[in-house]
Amino acid sequence: MLNILPLVGGGNNRISTEYFLARGLTHQGRQLDDGEFLEVFELSLAEAIEWIRQGKINDSKTIIGLFWLEKHLNGWH
């Protein structure tokens, strides 16, 4: 598990993002709210890292999570 504080600063607001590694999951369908859309697809970690390099993935929280996963799977604890 990884926990980051994307907004470090003064005040009592502690907004954090937590990352968890789950294995053996299978897609069981979806139940979307009105107006909600979600595309589900599989992507290898190597492909995701390449998408970061290509700019296809540019959300900072996603990038942090993928880089953490890459390090975790390579023995960094």
LUMTIPA-340053 format. One line per field, with one value per atom (N, C-alpha, C, O, CB): residue number from 1; residue in three letters; atom name; x, y, z. Coordinates in nm, 3 decimals, m for minus. Glycine has a CB too. Layout:
BEGIN
resi: (NUM, ...)
resn: (ALA, ...)
name: (CA, ...)
x: (X, ...)
y: (Y, ...)
z: (Z, ...)
***
This chain:
BEGIN
resi: (1, 1, 1, 1, 1, 2, 2, 2, 2, 2, 3, 3, 3, 3, 3, 4, 4, 4, 4, 4, 5, 5, 5, 5, 5, 6, 6, 6, 6, 6, 7, 7, 7, 7, 7, 8, 8, 8, 8, 8, 9, 9, 9, 9, 9, 10, 10, 10, 10, 10, 11, 11, 11, 11, 11, 12, 12, 12, 12, 12, 13, 13, 13, 13, 13, 14, 14, 14, 14, 14, 15, 15, 15, 15, 15, 16, 16, 16, 16, 16, 17, 17, 17, 17, 17, 18, 18, 18, 18, 18, 19, 19, 19, 19, 19, 20, 20, 20, 20, 20, 21, 21, 21, 21, 21, 22, 22, 22, 22, 22, 23, 23, 23, 23, 23, 24, 24, 24, 24, 24, 25, 25, 25, 25, 25, 26, 26, 26, 26, 26, 27, 27, 27, 27, 27, 28, 28, 28, 28, 28, 29, 29, 29, 29, 29, 30, 30, 30, 30, 30, 31, 31, 31, 31, 31, 32, 32, 32, 32, 32, 33, 33, 33, 33, 33, 34, 34, 34, 34, 34, 35, 35, 35, 35, 35, 36, 36, 36, 36, 36, 37, 37, 37, 37, 37, 38, 38, 38, 38, 38, 39, 39, 39, 39, 39, 40, 40, 40, 40, 40, 41, 41, 41, 41, 41, 42, 42, 42, 42, 42, 43, 43, 43, 43, 43, 44, 44, 44, 44, 44, 45, 45, 45, 45, 45, 46, 46, 46, 46, 46, 47, 47, 47, 47, 47, 48, 48, 48, 48, 48, 49, 49, 49, 49, 49, 50, 50, 50, 50, 50, 51, 51, 51, 51, 51, 52, 52, 52, 52, 52, 53, 53, 53, 53, 53, 54, 54, 54, 54, 54, 55, 55, 55, 55, 55, 56, 56, 56, 56, 56, 57, 57, 57, 57, 57, 58, 58, 58, 58, 58, 59, 59, 59, 59, 59, 60, 60, 60, 60, 60, 61, 61, 61, 61, 61, 62, 62, 62, 62, 62, 63, 63, 63, 63, 63, 64, 64, 64, 64, 64, 65, 65, 65, 65, 65, 66, 66, 66, 66, 66, 67, 67, 67, 67, 67, 68, 68, 68, 68, 68, 69, 69, 69, 69, 69, 70, 70, 70, 70, 70, 71, 71, 71, 71, 71, 72, 72, 72, 72, 72, 73, 73, 73, 73, 73, 74, 74, 74, 74, 74, 75, 75, 75, 75, 75, 76, 76, 76, 76, 76, 77, 77, 77, 77, 77)
resn: (MET, MET, MET, MET, MET, LEU, LEU, LEU, LEU, LEU, ASN, ASN, ASN, ASN, ASN, ILE, ILE, ILE, ILE, ILE, LEU, LEU, LEU, LEU, LEU, PRO, PRO, PRO, PRO, PRO, LEU, LEU, LEU, LEU, LEU, VAL, VAL, VAL, VAL, VAL, GLY, GLY, GLY, GLY, GLY, GLY, GLY, GLY, GLY, GLY, GLY, GLY, GLY, GLY, GLY, ASN, ASN, ASN, ASN, ASN, ASN, ASN, ASN, ASN, ASN, ARG, ARG, ARG, ARG, ARG, ILE, ILE, ILE, ILE, ILE, SER, SER, SER, SER, SER, THR, THR, THR, THR, THR, GLU, GLU, GLU, GLU, GLU, TYR, TYR, TYR, TYR, TYR, PHE, PHE, PHE, PHE, PHE, LEU, LEU, LEU, LEU, LEU, ALA, ALA, ALA, ALA, ALA, ARG, ARG, ARG, ARG, ARG, GLY, GLY, GLY, GLY, GLY, LEU, LEU, LEU, LEU, LEU, THR, THR, THR, THR, THR, HIS, HIS, HIS, HIS, HIS, GLN, GLN, GLN, GLN, GLN, GLY, GLY, GLY, GLY, GLY, ARG, ARG, ARG, ARG, ARG, GLN, GLN, GLN, GLN, GLN, LEU, LEU, LEU, LEU, LEU, ASP, ASP, ASP, ASP, ASP, ASP, ASP, ASP, ASP, ASP, GLY, GLY, GLY, GLY, GLY, GLU, GLU, GLU, GLU, GLU, PHE, PHE, PHE, PHE, PHE, LEU, LEU, LEU, LEU, LEU, GLU, GLU, GLU, GLU, GLU, VAL, VAL, VAL, VAL, VAL, PHE, PHE, PHE, PHE, PHE, GLU, GLU, GLU, GLU, GLU, LEU, LEU, LEU, LEU, LEU, SER, SER, SER, SER, SER, LEU, LEU, LEU, LEU, LEU, ALA, ALA, ALA, ALA, ALA, GLU, GLU, GLU, GLU, GLU, ALA, ALA, ALA, ALA, ALA, ILE, ILE, ILE, ILE, ILE, GLU, GLU, GLU, GLU, GLU, TRP, TRP, TRP, TRP, TRP, ILE, ILE, ILE, ILE, ILE, ARG, ARG, ARG, ARG, ARG, GLN, GLN, GLN, GLN, GLN, GLY, GLY, GLY, GLY, GLY, LYS, LYS, LYS, LYS, LYS, ILE, ILE, ILE, ILE, ILE, ASN, ASN, ASN, ASN, ASN, ASP, ASP, ASP, ASP, ASP, SER, SER, SER, SER, SER, LYS, LYS, LYS, LYS, LYS, THR, THR, THR, THR, THR, ILE, ILE, ILE, ILE, ILE, ILE, ILE, ILE, ILE, ILE, GLY, GLY, GLY, GLY, GLY, LEU, LEU, LEU, LEU, LEU, PHE, PHE, PHE, PHE, PHE, TRP, TRP, TRP, TRP, TRP, LEU, LEU, LEU, LEU, LEU, GLU, GLU, GLU, GLU, GLU, LYS, LYS, LYS, LYS, LYS, HIS, HIS, HIS, HIS, HIS, LEU, LEU, LEU, LEU, LEU, ASN, ASN, ASN, ASN, ASN, GLY, GLY, GLY, GLY, GLY, TRP, TRP, TRP, TRP, TRP, HIS, HIS, HIS, HIS, HIS)
name: (N, CA, C, O, CB, N, CA, C, O, CB, N, CA, C, O, CB, N, CA, C, O, CB, N, CA, C, O, CB, N, CA, C, O, CB, N, CA, C, O, CB, N, CA, C, O, CB, N, CA, C, O, CB, N, CA, C, O, CB, N, CA, C, O, CB, N, CA, C, O, CB, N, CA, C, O, CB, N, CA, C, O, CB, N, CA, C, O, CB, N, CA, C, O, CB, N, CA, C, O, CB, N, CA, C, O, CB, N, CA, C, O, CB, N, CA, C, O, CB, N, CA, C, O, CB, N, CA, C, O, CB, N, CA, C, O, CB, N, CA, C, O, CB, N, CA, C, O, CB, N, CA, C, O, CB, N, CA, C, O, CB, N, CA, C, O, CB, N, CA, C, O, CB, N, CA, C, O, CB, N, CA, C, O, CB, N, CA, C, O, CB, N, CA, C, O, CB, N, CA, C, O, CB, N, CA, C, O, CB, N, CA, C, O, CB, N, CA, C, O, CB, N, CA, C, O, CB, N, CA, C, O, CB, N, CA, C, O, CB, N, CA, C, O, CB, N, CA, C, O, CB, N, CA, C, O, CB, N, CA, C, O, CB, N, CA, C, O, CB, N, CA, C, O, CB, N, CA, C, O, CB, N, CA, C, O, CB, N, CA, C, O, CB, N, CA, C, O, CB, N, CA, C, O, CB, N, CA, C, O, CB, N, CA, C, O, CB, N, CA, C, O, CB, N, CA, C, O, CB, N, CA, C, O, CB, N, CA, C, O, CB, N, CA, C, O, CB, N, CA, C, O, CB, N, CA, C, O, CB, N, CA, C, O, CB, N, CA, C, O, CB, N, CA, C, O, CB, N, CA, C, O, CB, N, CA, C, O, CB, N, CA, C, O, CB, N, CA, C, O, CB, N, CA, C, O, CB, N, CA, C, O, CB, N, CA, C, O, CB, N, CA, C, O, CB, N, CA, C, O, CB, N, CA, C, O, CB, N, CA, C, O, CB, N, CA, C, O, CB, N, CA, C, O, CB, N, CA, C, O, CB)
x: (0.083, 0.000, 0.088, 0.197, m0.095, 0.041, 0.109, 0.009, m0.106, 0.174, 0.048, m0.038, 0.039, 0.151, m0.082, m0.020, 0.046, m0.042, m0.164, 0.079, 0.020, m0.050, m0.024, 0.079, m0.002, m0.116, m0.090, m0.093, m0.041, m0.189, m0.153, m0.164, m0.104, m0.177, m0.312, 0.026, 0.092, 0.099, 0.143, 0.234, 0.056, 0.058, m0.009, m0.038, m0.010, m0.034, m0.096, m0.242, m0.302, m0.080, m0.299, m0.441, m0.465, m0.374, m0.514, m0.590, m0.628, m0.678, m0.718, m0.735, m0.675, m0.722, m0.611, m0.511, m0.771, m0.629, m0.533, m0.601, m0.669, m0.480, m0.582, m0.638, m0.531, m0.419, m0.682, m0.565, m0.466, m0.520, m0.641, m0.424, m0.430, m0.463, m0.396, m0.277, m0.419, m0.472, m0.418, m0.420, m0.514, m0.498, m0.315, m0.301, m0.292, m0.223, m0.176, m0.361, m0.358, m0.330, m0.371, m0.493, m0.261, m0.234, m0.331, m0.332, m0.085, m0.413, m0.508, m0.472, m0.433, m0.657, m0.484, m0.451, m0.570, m0.653, m0.323, m0.577, m0.678, m0.819, m0.916, m0.678, m0.832, m0.963, m1.016, m0.939, m0.957, m1.147, m1.211, m1.323, m1.387, m1.266, m1.345, m1.450, m1.586, m1.609, m1.432, m1.673, m1.806, m1.918, m2.032, m1.826, m1.887, m1.987, m1.981, m1.888, m2.127, m2.083, m2.083, m2.225, m2.316, m2.000, m2.241, m2.368, m2.336, m2.288, m2.440, m2.364, m2.326, m2.441, m2.558, m2.284, m2.407, m2.506, m2.550, m2.482, m2.449, m2.662, m2.710, m2.603, m2.550, m2.841, m2.572, m2.474, m2.329, m2.238, m2.493, m2.306, m2.170, m2.124, m2.203, m2.162, m1.997, m1.942, m1.809, m1.737, m1.925, m1.778, m1.656, m1.615, m1.695, m1.676, m1.492, m1.439, m1.344, m1.248, m1.368, m1.369, m1.285, m1.202, m1.255, m1.371, m1.071, m0.983, m0.859, m0.829, m0.943, m0.790, m0.667, m0.547, m0.545, m0.658, m0.447, m0.324, m0.210, m0.217, m0.332, m0.107, 0.007, 0.080, 0.065, 0.104, 0.157, 0.234, 0.333, 0.350, 0.308, 0.396, 0.492, 0.421, 0.475, 0.559, 0.300, 0.224, 0.186, 0.193, 0.098, 0.145, 0.107, 0.225, 0.210, 0.052, 0.343, 0.464, 0.495, 0.533, 0.586, 0.478, 0.500, 0.397, 0.430, 0.494, 0.273, 0.169, 0.206, 0.176, 0.031, 0.271, 0.319, 0.422, 0.415, 0.381, 0.517, 0.621, 0.563, 0.613, 0.721, 0.455, 0.391, 0.293, 0.243, 0.319, 0.267, 0.173, 0.028, m0.061, 0.191, 0.001, m0.137, m0.193, m0.313, m0.144, m0.106, m0.143, m0.071, 0.052, m0.104, m0.146, m0.082, m0.139, m0.108, m0.095, m0.223, m0.276, m0.172, m0.126, m0.410, m0.135, m0.024, m0.050, 0.042, 0.002, m0.174, m0.202, m0.188, m0.140, m0.344, m0.229, m0.214, m0.067, m0.024, m0.289, 0.010, 0.153, 0.224, 0.306, 0.216, 0.195, 0.257, 0.225, 0.313, 0.208, 0.098, 0.057, 0.127, 0.169, m0.092, 0.139, 0.205, 0.355, 0.411, 0.183, 0.420, 0.563, 0.585, 0.683, 0.621, 0.495, 0.505, 0.490, 0.567, 0.397, 0.391, 0.369, 0.491, 0.533, 0.246, 0.549, 0.668, 0.780, 0.844, 0.715, 0.804, 0.910, 0.875, 0.961, 0.932, 0.750, 0.707, 0.727, 0.778, 0.559, 0.687, 0.700, 0.845, 0.876, 0.623, 0.934, 1.077, 1.154, 1.277, 1.137, 1.080, 1.146, 1.169, 1.228, 1.275, 1.124, 1.140, 1.027, 0.910, 1.141, 1.063, 0.959, 0.986, 0.911, 0.952)
y: (m0.118, 0.000, 0.124, 0.125, 0.000, 0.228, 0.357, 0.464, 0.458, 0.382, 0.562, 0.674, 0.802, 0.819, 0.667, 0.892, 1.018, 1.134, 1.120, 1.029, 1.246, 1.370, 1.469, 1.536, 1.428, 1.478, 1.564, 1.713, 1.792, 1.534, 1.753, 1.894, 1.917, 1.935, 1.940, 1.917, 1.938, 2.087, 2.164, 1.874, 2.127, 2.269, 2.293, 2.200, 2.351, 2.418, 2.455, 2.418, 2.378, 2.601, 2.433, 2.405, 2.264, 2.184, 2.426, 2.238, 2.108, 2.012, 1.900, 2.124, 2.053, 1.967, 1.874, 1.916, 2.051, 1.747, 1.645, 1.557, 1.461, 1.561, 1.589, 1.509, 1.409, 1.447, 1.600, 1.282, 1.181, 1.092, 1.081, 1.098, 1.028, 0.930, 0.800, 0.797, 0.976, 0.692, 0.562, 0.470, 0.471, 0.499, 0.391, 0.296, 0.156, 0.135, 0.328, 0.061, m0.077, m0.167, m0.136, m0.117, m0.276, m0.374, m0.490, m0.555, m0.423, m0.515, m0.626, m0.724, m0.683, m0.576, m0.851, m0.954, m1.049, m1.062, m1.033, m1.113, m1.215, m1.160, m1.233, m1.311, m1.035, m0.977, m1.012, m1.031, m0.824, m1.022, m1.043, m0.941, m0.902, m1.188, m0.897, m0.799, m0.866, m0.969, m0.735, m0.810, m0.868, m0.779, m0.793, m0.890, m0.691, m0.601, m0.467, m0.439, m0.662, m0.386, m0.254, m0.203, m0.243, m0.154, m0.115, m0.047, 0.101, 0.149, m0.100, 0.173, 0.313, 0.403, 0.369, 0.349, 0.516, 0.618, 0.687, 0.676, 0.722, 0.757, 0.831, 0.929, 1.006, 0.906, 0.926, 1.017, 0.975, 1.040, 1.152, 0.869, 0.822, 0.731, 0.654, 0.747, 0.739, 0.648, 0.596, 0.666, 0.719, 0.475, 0.411, 0.307, 0.221, 0.347, 0.315, 0.217, 0.127, 0.175, 0.286, m0.002, m0.099, m0.175, m0.227, m0.198, m0.180, m0.254, m0.297, m0.241, m0.169, m0.397, m0.445, m0.382, m0.361, m0.600, m0.351, m0.289, m0.343, m0.337, m0.132, m0.394, m0.443, m0.325, m0.211, m0.525, m0.352, m0.246, m0.185, m0.063, m0.301, m0.267, m0.213, m0.119, m0.014, m0.329, m0.157, m0.070, 0.061, 0.168, m0.142, 0.052, 0.171, 0.266, 0.388, 0.133, 0.213, 0.297, 0.363, 0.480, 0.212, 0.289, 0.347, 0.456, 0.557, 0.237, 0.436, 0.539, 0.666, 0.776, 0.486, 0.652, 0.770, 0.843, 0.965, 0.730, 0.769, 0.830, 0.900, 1.004, 0.723, 0.842, 0.899, 1.011, 1.078, 0.790, 1.034, 1.138, 1.095, 1.178, 1.255, 0.966, 0.916, 0.909, 0.924, 0.779, 0.886, 0.893, 1.014, 1.018, 0.759, 1.113, 1.234, 1.281, 1.390, 1.345, 1.198, 1.231, 1.196, 1.082, 1.156, 1.292, 1.272, 1.159, 1.084, 1.400, 1.144, 1.036, 0.900, 0.805, 1.052, 0.889, 0.763, 0.732, 0.618, 0.770, 0.832, 0.813, 0.769, 0.678, 0.942, 0.834, 0.795, 0.649, 0.573, 0.887, 0.612, 0.474, 0.374, 0.268, 0.460, 0.404, 0.312, 0.301, 0.191, 0.356, 0.414, 0.408, 0.331, 0.257, 0.550, 0.349, 0.274, 0.124, 0.043, 0.321, 0.088, m0.053, m0.113, m0.224, m0.068, m0.039, m0.088, m0.117, m0.222, 0.015, m0.025, m0.045, m0.160, m0.242, 0.084, m0.167, m0.273, m0.411, m0.502, m0.253, m0.426, m0.555, m0.592, m0.709, m0.553, m0.494, m0.519, m0.532, m0.523, m0.407, m0.553, m0.582, m0.464, m0.482, m0.643, m0.344, m0.227, m0.227, m0.226, m0.095, m0.228, m0.229, m0.121, m0.105, m0.367)
z: (0.000, 0.000, 0.000, 0.058, 0.121, m0.065, m0.070, m0.036, m0.082, m0.209, 0.042, 0.078, 0.049, 0.098, 0.229, m0.031, m0.061, m0.017, m0.007, m0.212, 0.010, 0.043, m0.070, m0.070, 0.181, m0.167, m0.283, m0.252, m0.331, m0.390, m0.141, m0.106, 0.032, 0.129, m0.110, 0.040, 0.168, 0.194, 0.108, 0.169, 0.309, 0.342, 0.475, 0.550, 0.233, 0.504, 0.630, 0.635, 0.536, 0.653, 0.753, 0.771, 0.820, 0.835, 0.642, 0.845, 0.898, 0.789, 0.821, 1.002, 0.664, 0.556, 0.513, 0.456, 0.436, 0.540, 0.497, 0.395, 0.430, 0.618, 0.270, 0.162, 0.121, 0.087, 0.040, 0.124, 0.087, m0.023, m0.042, 0.208, m0.093, m0.194, m0.153, m0.122, m0.338, m0.153, m0.116, m0.236, m0.316, 0.001, m0.249, m0.358, m0.298, m0.198, m0.446, m0.358, m0.313, m0.434, m0.546, m0.244, m0.410, m0.514, m0.496, m0.392, m0.510, m0.596, m0.593, m0.705, m0.814, m0.609, m0.676, m0.775, m0.791, m0.701, m0.733, m0.905, m0.929, m0.948, m0.927, m0.817, m0.987, m1.007, m1.146, m1.240, m0.990, m1.157, m1.285, m1.301, m1.204, m1.299, m1.425, m1.452, m1.441, m1.504, m1.593, m1.361, m1.337, m1.391, m1.349, m1.188, m1.481, m1.534, m1.461, m1.386, m1.524, m1.483, m1.421, m1.404, m1.476, m1.504, m1.309, m1.285, m1.276, m1.173, m1.155, m1.384, m1.392, m1.348, m1.366, m1.534, m1.289, m1.258, m1.387, m1.489, m1.156, m1.384, m1.500, m1.547, m1.467, m1.467, m1.675, m1.732, m1.710, m1.762, m1.675, m1.636, m1.609, m1.723, m1.777, m1.472, m1.758, m1.858, m1.806, m1.735, m1.995, m1.842, m1.796, m1.898, m1.936, m1.656, m1.943, m2.037, m1.960, m1.899, m2.158, m1.963, m1.892, m1.995, m2.092, m1.807, m1.973, m2.062, m1.984, m1.879, m2.186, m2.035, m1.973, m2.041, m2.162, m1.980, m1.959, m2.008, m1.923, m1.800, m2.001, m1.985, m1.908, m1.844, m1.889, m1.997, m1.741, m1.677, m1.775, m1.777, m1.554, m1.857, m1.956, m2.053, m2.089, m2.035, m2.097, m2.186, m2.116, m2.176, m2.237, m1.990, m1.915, m1.899, m1.914, m1.777, m1.869, m1.856, m1.991, m1.996, m1.807, m2.099, m2.232, m2.261, m2.322, m2.341, m2.219, m2.237, m2.160, m2.206, m2.190, m2.045, m1.972, m2.058, m2.074, m1.834, m2.113, m2.197, m2.318, m2.361, m2.242, m2.374, m2.492, m2.460, m2.550, m2.567, m2.333, m2.294, m2.297, m2.277, m2.381, m2.322, m2.321, m2.180, m2.159, m2.388, m2.083, m1.941, m1.885, m1.886, m1.861, m1.836, m1.786, m1.652, m1.606, m1.888, m1.591, m1.459, m1.353, m1.348, m1.433, m1.269, m1.175, m1.076, m1.044, m1.099, m1.028, m0.933, m0.999, m0.936, m0.875, m1.123, m1.197, m1.220, m1.204, m1.331, m1.259, m1.284, m1.156, m1.160, m1.339, m1.045, m0.917, m0.886, m0.848, m0.802, m0.902, m0.874, m0.963, m0.916, m0.888, m1.091, m1.183, m1.154, m1.159, m1.326, m1.125, m1.092, m0.961, m0.949, m1.080, m0.863, m0.738, m0.766, m0.715, m0.636, m0.848, m0.881, m0.949, m0.916, m0.971, m1.043, m1.113, m1.014, m1.021, m1.218, m0.922, m0.822, m0.728, m0.696, m0.741, m0.684, m0.592, m0.655, m0.590, m0.554, m0.780, m0.848, m0.875, m0.896, m0.978, m0.874, m0.896, m0.764, m0.763, m0.980, m0.654, m0.527, m0.434, m0.328, m0.553, m0.470, m0.384, m0.282, m0.319, m0.468, m0.155, m0.050, 0.051, 0.147, 0.021)
***
